[in-house]
Amino acid sequence: MAHSPQIKIPATYMRGGTSKGVFFRLQDLPESAQVPGAARDALLLRVIGSPDPYGKQIDGMGGATSSTSKTVIIARSSKPDHDVDYLFGQVSIDQAFVDWSGNCGNLSAAVGPFAISAGLVDPSRIPRDGVAIVRIWQANIGKTIIGHVPMTDGAVQETGDFELDGVTFPAAEVQLEFMDPAAEEEGGGGAMFPTGNLVDDLDVPGLGTLKATMINAGIPTIFIEAEAIGYKGTELQDAINSDEKALAMFETIRAHGALRMGLIQQLDEIATRQHTPKVAFVAKPADYVASSGKRVAAGDVDLLVRAMSMGKLHHAMMGTAAVAIGTAAAISGTLVNLAAGGGEREAVRFGHPSGALRVGAEARESGGEWTVTKAIMSRSARVLMEGWVRVPRVGID
């Protein structure tokens, strides 16, 4: 029996924020995968090593967590006043499924550096030294992200002294501006608060009625109070990820919240929508020890937030969820805002399992409707490996 050789595709393995992913230029993909569809999904699944019933992704580039089962496709932008189009694919670990429903805020930090190094940004817009402004069109959600990429001697600067909790080593700071971050989700009507309320009563079987802030900003997110579900907000991954009952509870909350937000029309549709919405629980500041052993004092943060991603408690905080946190914190009366002490604020520093993160947002109310012009946060990014990724040809042609 004849066996076809593997194909090889130019690729770059990058860390962005507290995530890692495989980055491609659209033009480098096989022709069948340059357009959305089954061939593209088959390719990315094989690259990452999914579906894997063992849950390890040993036969691929994935790291068997939601933070490391990610793919990115970048192309020169088709949009006026933008440099590149950025498409993000969250690859399921144990199912043959790529979720295209949302953005990855962490990997957004790597898009500008990748685009510059890959020759996708007009050289006339890149300073030899200083900061390059990369205008990114986030194709999944139809939003603009502005990346501020440090440059030294004509190359992207990757080393530096910026420290990010959840990342072991310091690197160069990449500031991101998420413009008009209210996510325009199908069925949500583009409203920041799809139910029309800052806080809703969410009926969840087995739990009763929970107070919930459901927001479309950065990524659709359902915020609930930690105390209402028996937590303190200081929990680390093991406290939840080893508890099957807890994981099932969060998935039930997510499904009923998605239904109320108009993201799904019936509960069983949630199985095909793993990436969005997110569920997060909030609490007032308290002392705790982060996963690294670092002590986080109550006085160092405005509130505590823990968030679920792809069915597990995230080891730090998703960048898009951080945008949701910053946006909700800026709007007086949301559960996030109340946990942070209430009142008006333009920035918030929250505690997460790996430490703390600051995010800012500019919010305003007009005619009873809230808008946020932009959310701002800093991450870091660097190339881990570049060259070619190799995959069997089956299912790609």
Secondary structure as UniProt FT lines:
FT   STRAND          7..16
FT   TURN            17..18
FT   STRAND          19..25
FT   HELIX           26..28
FT   HELIX           31..33
FT   HELIX           38..48
FT   TURN            53..54
FT   TURN            58..59
FT   TURN            66..67
FT   STRAND          70..76
FT   TURN            80..81
FT   STRAND          84..91
FT   STRAND          98..99
FT   HELIX           105..117
FT   TURN            118..119
FT   HELIX           123..125
FT   STRAND          130..138
FT   TURN            139..142
FT   STRAND          143..152
FT   TURN            153..154
FT   STRAND          155..156
FT   TURN            165..166
FT   STRAND          173..179
FT   TURN            186..190
FT   TURN            194..195
FT   STRAND          200..204
FT   TURN            205..207
FT   STRAND          208..216
FT   STRAND          220..225
FT   HELIX           227..229
FT   HELIX           237..241
FT   HELIX           244..261
FT   HELIX           267..272
FT   STRAND          278..283
FT   STRAND          288..289
FT   TURN            291..292
FT   STRAND          295..296
FT   HELIX           298..300
FT   STRAND          303..309
FT   TURN            310..311
FT   STRAND          312..313
FT   HELIX           319..329
FT   TURN            332..333
FT   HELIX           335..339
FT   TURN            340..341
FT   STRAND          347..352
FT   TURN            353..354
FT   STRAND          355..366
FT   TURN            367..368
FT   STRAND          369..391
FT   TURN            394..396
//
